[in-house]
């Protein structure tokens, strides 16, 4: 099964994505703002989730809030 973003574009390891909605991340004091770009994503075993690094933290985000750049 392929991993797709909110617009239906297929995502691959190393892609750059943009956040389409402000996201409050559990365990982090800062909020990911709409329009933030995240580089070098990694795919997980779950097609509805991606793994990425924000600062020094590695977090898992849902693909429904991401758009491929």
OpenMM code with the backbone's topology and positions (N, CA, C; nanometers):
from openmm import Vec3, app, unit

residues = "UNK UNK UNK UNK UNK UNK UNK UNK UNK UNK UNK UNK UNK UNK UNK UNK UNK UNK UNK UNK UNK UNK UNK UNK UNK UNK UNK UNK UNK UNK UNK UNK UNK UNK UNK UNK UNK UNK UNK UNK UNK UNK UNK UNK UNK UNK UNK UNK UNK UNK UNK UNK UNK UNK UNK UNK UNK UNK UNK UNK UNK UNK UNK UNK UNK UNK UNK UNK UNK".split()
positions = [
    Vec3(0.0839, -0.1185, 0.0000),
    Vec3(0.0000, 0.0000, 0.0000),
    Vec3(0.0886, 0.1251, 0.0000),
    Vec3(0.0509, 0.2252, -0.0761),
    Vec3(0.1334, 0.3445, -0.0890),
    Vec3(0.0920, 0.4509, 0.0123),
    Vec3(0.1883, 0.5348, 0.0472),
    Vec3(0.1635, 0.6461, 0.1394),
    Vec3(0.1307, 0.7690, 0.0568),
    Vec3(0.0178, 0.8327, 0.0882),
    Vec3(-0.0269, 0.9497, 0.0116),
    Vec3(-0.0518, 1.0677, 0.1041),
    Vec3(-0.0305, 1.1893, 0.0503),
    Vec3(-0.0533, 1.3111, 0.1289),
    Vec3(-0.2012, 1.3515, 0.1224),
    Vec3(-0.2337, 1.4692, 0.1742),
    Vec3(-0.3729, 1.5139, 0.1801),
    Vec3(-0.4334, 1.5368, 0.0421),
    Vec3(-0.3514, 1.5604, -0.0597),
    Vec3(-0.4009, 1.5817, -0.1961),
    Vec3(-0.3970, 1.4558, -0.2812),
    Vec3(-0.3476, 1.3456, -0.2252),
    Vec3(-0.3413, 1.2200, -0.2994),
    Vec3(-0.2098, 1.1949, -0.3704),
    Vec3(-0.1115, 1.2839, -0.3553),
    Vec3(0.0201, 1.2636, -0.4172),
    Vec3(0.0967, 1.1574, -0.3396),
    Vec3(0.1675, 1.0730, -0.4112),
    Vec3(0.2428, 0.9644, -0.3475),
    Vec3(0.3687, 1.0189, -0.2819),
    Vec3(0.3952, 0.9754, -0.1585),
    Vec3(0.5134, 1.0199, -0.0835),
    Vec3(0.6199, 0.9110, -0.0845),
    Vec3(0.7465, 0.9527, -0.0904),
    Vec3(0.8612, 0.8621, -0.0867),
    Vec3(0.9568, 0.9083, 0.0223),
    Vec3(1.0494, 0.8190, 0.0615),
    Vec3(1.1528, 0.8564, 0.1585),
    Vec3(1.2331, 0.9747, 0.1042),
    Vec3(1.2604, 1.0714, 0.1919),
    Vec3(1.3426, 1.1856, 0.1547),
    Vec3(1.2668, 1.3020, 0.0955),
    Vec3(1.1367, 1.2889, 0.0762),
    Vec3(1.0568, 1.3984, 0.0205),
    Vec3(1.0475, 1.5150, 0.1186),
    Vec3(1.0098, 1.6315, 0.0655),
    Vec3(0.9819, 1.7497, 0.1467),
    Vec3(0.8314, 1.7711, 0.1467),
    Vec3(0.7756, 1.7924, 0.2657),
    Vec3(0.6313, 1.8138, 0.2776),
    Vec3(0.6053, 1.9455, 0.3500),
    Vec3(0.4842, 1.9972, 0.3342),
    Vec3(0.4423, 2.1205, 0.3987),
    Vec3(0.3218, 2.0898, 0.4871),
    Vec3(0.3175, 2.1526, 0.6049),
    Vec3(0.2076, 2.1337, 0.6986),
    Vec3(0.0895, 2.2188, 0.6508),
    Vec3(-0.0311, 2.1589, 0.6425),
    Vec3(-0.1476, 2.2320, 0.5912),
    Vec3(-0.2373, 2.2855, 0.7028),
    Vec3(-0.2042, 2.2557, 0.8282),
    Vec3(-0.2855, 2.2996, 0.9422),
    Vec3(-0.1949, 2.3130, 1.0631),
    Vec3(-0.2189, 2.4130, 1.1494),
    Vec3(-0.1413, 2.4247, 1.2734),
    Vec3(-0.1572, 2.2978, 1.3556),
    Vec3(-0.0465, 2.2386, 1.3984),
    Vec3(-0.0503, 2.1141, 1.4741),
    Vec3(0.0162, 2.1323, 1.6092),
    Vec3(-0.0546, 2.0959, 1.7140),
    Vec3(0.0023, 2.0953, 1.8485),
    Vec3(0.0577, 1.9550, 1.8702),
    Vec3(0.1875, 1.9460, 1.8935),
    Vec3(0.2547, 1.8165, 1.9049),
    Vec3(0.2676, 1.7801, 2.0511),
    Vec3(0.2216, 1.6592, 2.0854),
    Vec3(0.2318, 1.6132, 2.2236),
    Vec3(0.3780, 1.5998, 2.2639),
    Vec3(0.4112, 1.6455, 2.3822),
    Vec3(0.5467, 1.6328, 2.4331),
    Vec3(0.6408, 1.7434, 2.3884),
    Vec3(0.5928, 1.8336, 2.3032),
    Vec3(0.6752, 1.9463, 2.2586),
    Vec3(0.6054, 2.0752, 2.2976),
    Vec3(0.6846, 2.1752, 2.3333),
    Vec3(0.6256, 2.3022, 2.3753),
    Vec3(0.5840, 2.3878, 2.2564),
    Vec3(0.6423, 2.3615, 2.1389),
    Vec3(0.6093, 2.4471, 2.0245),
    Vec3(0.5061, 2.3816, 1.9339),
    Vec3(0.4365, 2.4649, 1.8584),
    Vec3(0.3340, 2.4209, 1.7643),
    Vec3(0.3912, 2.4271, 1.6235),
    Vec3(0.3612, 2.3264, 1.5427),
    Vec3(0.4007, 2.3309, 1.4019),
    Vec3(0.3013, 2.4197, 1.3291),
    Vec3(0.3480, 2.5290, 1.2728),
    Vec3(0.2621, 2.6260, 1.2064),
    Vec3(0.2298, 2.5828, 1.0635),
    Vec3(0.1130, 2.6241, 1.0163),
    Vec3(0.0709, 2.5979, 0.8796),
    Vec3(0.1720, 2.6609, 0.7842),
    Vec3(0.2146, 2.5862, 0.6830),
    Vec3(0.3123, 2.6363, 0.5865),
    Vec3(0.4552, 2.5963, 0.6179),
    Vec3(0.4798, 2.5366, 0.7349),
    Vec3(0.6155, 2.4915, 0.7701),
    Vec3(0.6563, 2.3775, 0.6779),
    Vec3(0.7795, 2.3820, 0.6297),
    Vec3(0.8302, 2.2744, 0.5448),
    Vec3(0.9133, 2.1785, 0.6276),
    Vec3(0.8947, 2.0506, 0.6019),
    Vec3(0.9697, 1.9451, 0.6697),
    Vec3(1.0437, 1.8671, 0.5618),
    Vec3(1.1765, 1.8626, 0.5735),
    Vec3(1.2600, 1.7978, 0.4727),
    Vec3(1.3013, 1.6586, 0.5186),
    Vec3(1.3223, 1.5714, 0.4243),
    Vec3(1.3783, 1.4393, 0.4522),
    Vec3(1.2892, 1.3496, 0.5356),
    Vec3(1.1639, 1.3326, 0.4938),
    Vec3(1.0733, 1.2456, 0.5696),
    Vec3(1.1116, 1.0994, 0.5492),
    Vec3(1.0648, 1.0149, 0.6403),
    Vec3(1.0814, 0.8703, 0.6274),
    Vec3(0.9447, 0.8061, 0.6388),
    Vec3(0.9228, 0.7030, 0.5606),
    Vec3(0.7966, 0.6308, 0.5652),
    Vec3(0.8001, 0.5283, 0.6777),
    Vec3(0.6848, 0.5040, 0.7384),
    Vec3(0.6729, 0.4024, 0.8424),
    Vec3(0.5975, 0.2839, 0.7838),
    Vec3(0.5732, 0.1821, 0.8623),
    Vec3(0.4962, 0.0666, 0.8174),
    Vec3(0.3490, 0.1004, 0.7971),
    Vec3(0.3043, 0.2086, 0.8574),
    Vec3(0.1651, 0.2513, 0.8474),
    Vec3(0.1529, 0.3548, 0.7344),
    Vec3(0.0692, 0.3311, 0.6330),
    Vec3(0.0597, 0.4257, 0.5208),
    Vec3(-0.0029, 0.5599, 0.5562),
    Vec3(-0.0602, 0.5745, 0.6753),
    Vec3(-0.1204, 0.7027, 0.7130),
    Vec3(-0.0272, 0.7856, 0.8015),
    Vec3(0.0992, 0.7420, 0.8186),
    Vec3(0.1926, 0.8142, 0.9050),
    Vec3(0.3293, 0.8278, 0.8381),
    Vec3(0.3987, 0.9395, 0.8706),
    Vec3(0.5376, 0.9590, 0.8286),
    Vec3(0.6200, 0.9950, 0.9513),
    Vec3(0.7490, 0.9714, 0.9426),
    Vec3(0.8405, 1.0034, 1.0517),
    Vec3(0.9325, 1.1150, 1.0036),
    Vec3(0.9591, 1.2125, 1.0920),
    Vec3(1.0453, 1.3242, 1.0526),
    Vec3(1.1154, 1.3800, 1.1759),
    Vec3(1.2145, 1.4655, 1.1487),
    Vec3(1.2887, 1.5302, 1.2571),
    Vec3(1.2510, 1.6768, 1.2619),
    Vec3(1.2160, 1.7219, 1.3825),
    Vec3(1.1904, 1.8629, 1.4092),
    Vec3(1.2921, 1.9024, 1.5155),
    Vec3(1.3915, 1.9818, 1.4768),
    Vec3(1.5004, 2.0132, 1.5685),
    Vec3(1.5784, 1.8860, 1.5977),
    Vec3(1.5894, 1.8505, 1.7251),
    Vec3(1.6594, 1.7279, 1.7639),
    Vec3(1.5636, 1.6131, 1.7920),
    Vec3(1.4334, 1.6390, 1.7812),
    Vec3(1.3327, 1.5383, 1.8115),
    Vec3(1.2861, 1.4675, 1.6851),
    Vec3(1.2615, 1.3372, 1.6957),
    Vec3(1.2018, 1.2605, 1.5882),
    Vec3(1.0557, 1.2380, 1.6243),
    Vec3(0.9648, 1.2771, 1.5347),
    Vec3(0.8228, 1.2629, 1.5637),
    Vec3(0.7533, 1.1933, 1.4472),
    Vec3(0.6353, 1.1406, 1.4751),
    Vec3(0.5517, 1.0762, 1.3748),
    Vec3(0.4300, 1.1645, 1.3525),
    Vec3(0.4022, 1.1957, 1.2257),
    Vec3(0.2897, 1.2813, 1.1910),
    Vec3(0.1962, 1.2079, 1.0956),
    Vec3(0.0688, 1.2460, 1.0988),
    Vec3(-0.0286, 1.1869, 1.0086),
    Vec3(-0.0186, 1.2549, 0.8722),
    Vec3(-0.0320, 1.1749, 0.7669),
    Vec3(-0.0185, 1.2261, 0.6308),
    Vec3(-0.1364, 1.3138, 0.5903),
    Vec3(-0.2485, 1.3053, 0.6595),
    Vec3(-0.3650, 1.3876, 0.6246),
    Vec3(-0.3414, 1.5364, 0.6480),
    Vec3(-0.2361, 1.5719, 0.7245),
    Vec3(-0.2022, 1.7109, 0.7502),
    Vec3(-0.0812, 1.7578, 0.6719),
    Vec3(-0.0356, 1.6779, 0.5727),
    Vec3(0.0834, 1.7094, 0.4953),
    Vec3(0.0500, 1.7263, 0.3478),
    Vec3(0.1286, 1.8100, 0.2800),
    Vec3(0.1159, 1.8300, 0.1350),
    Vec3(0.2559, 1.8238, 0.0763),
    Vec3(0.2722, 1.7444, -0.0283),
    Vec3(0.4038, 1.7315, -0.0928),
    Vec3(0.4401, 1.8617, -0.1619),
    Vec3(0.5678, 1.9019, -0.1481),
    Vec3(0.6150, 2.0264, -0.2090),
    Vec3(0.6803, 1.9964, -0.3421),
] * unit.nanometer
topology = app.Topology()
chain = topology.addChain("A")
for resn in residues:
    res = topology.addResidue(resn, chain)
    for name in ("N", "CA", "C"):
        topology.addAtom(name, app.Element.getBySymbol(name[0]), res)
